Amino acid sequence: MKKFIPYGRQTITEEDIQSVVDVLRSDWLTQGPVVENFERAVADYCGVKYAVAVANGTAALHLASMAAGFVAGDEVITSPITFVASANAIVYAGATPIFADIDEHTYCIDPGQIKVKVTSRTKGVIPVHFTGQPCDMEEIYEIAKEHHLIVIEDAAHAIGASYKVDGQVYKVGSCSHSDMSIFSFHPVKHMTTGEGGMITTNSPDVYEKLCLLRTHGITKDPDKLTRNDGPWYYEQQELGFNYRITDMQCALGLSQLKRLDTFVERRRQIASTYNNAFSSCAELIVPRQSPTAHSSWHLYMLCFRSLDRKLVFEKLRERGLGVNVHYIPVHMQPYYKKHFFYEMGDFPESEAYYQGAVTLPLFPAMSDVDIQYVIDVVLSTTEEMLT
């Protein structure tokens, strides 16, 4: 059978399976104690006060945008190099997504471009920690404070990552330089709950708003009711959503969280091996890391300077590498061109990145043999196409 290595894949152990089985045998499959336990564990890991678990990363972005108070007439700045959910969540809230171009080296949103995009209508900014590399949160936070903007970190790629400000290390998700952060626990991410997401914050008011919005906008808290007909009584106080996560998923998350640092360290080892192997090839551009950021390496993006990316992609696939491309710039999507009038040429750095980028396999269960196979195939294919 031909060897095939996907670009990402979950790692599930018998302990993970048993944790889910234990919940299946319990009294609570959803809305039970394991959800709260998972929230507390993630909050403690990130060093943040509150965490709210939800159905997926997109739901996390949506609720964060709603809790931020984004409404029609507001503008919210984000990156065009991200999955469409980052911008879609802004639209869900009724606001207008405004894209700011990326830094040509880190591929994260460029703070200088954020400054250019701020207007009197700007309400917030959603920096995306692309591929697991933290954005320049120090500068973004300064811009936000100057213009009274709400900052929501899209950290779907970046649990386990960290960054330095004035010599101090902050974990992504600590919300030390933001109002909220969101995570995704999709199977290709660092840890998984199958589907699932999380929002972290240090604000008790934001936390209460998120909890309310997650469950239809309904509360049973006697202290918050406008009246109380009895112990059965509840009130819908906001137009919320059914974005709950199950205890089964959270049991898997709790089990996976125990190995998160091990997962991240293995990803860093693989990325370092790739960098060492590809740096000497003039055709290849290895991902550059900011000196103040410590990536958790959700993705490894290799860019080709001159070769036809489509042909490279096809040849790598033929040779057993499950390569991908992350992402098609959001402003190039038909929906955003039609409704927000974006065009090709609007964000040159993002478009240049997209023209040459290929996502290589990167996941903790890769063996050293797998890693070497990826390296050999990429280098031999590149050499073949250059000659």
Buried (B, 14 or more C-beta within 10 A) or exposed (E): EEEEBBBBBBBBEEEBEEBBEBBEEBEEEBEBEBBBBBBEBBBEBBBBBBBBBBBBBBBBBBBBBBBBBBEEEBBBBBBBBBBBBBBBBBBBBEBBBBBBBBBBEBBBBBBEBBBEBBEEEBBBBBBBBBBBBBBBBBBBBBBBEEBEBBBBBBBBBBBBBBBBBEEEEBBBBBBBBBBBBBBBBBBBBBBBBBBBBBBBBBBEEBBBBBBBBBBBBEBEEEEEBEEEEEEEEBBEBBEBBEBBBBBBBBBBBBBBBBBBEEBBBBBBBBBEBBBEBBEEBEBBBBBEBBEBBBBBBBBBBBBBEEBEBEEBBEBBEEBBBBBBBBBBBBBBBEEBBEEBEBEEEBBEBBBBBBEBBBBBBBBBEBEEEBBEBBBEBBBEBBEEBEE
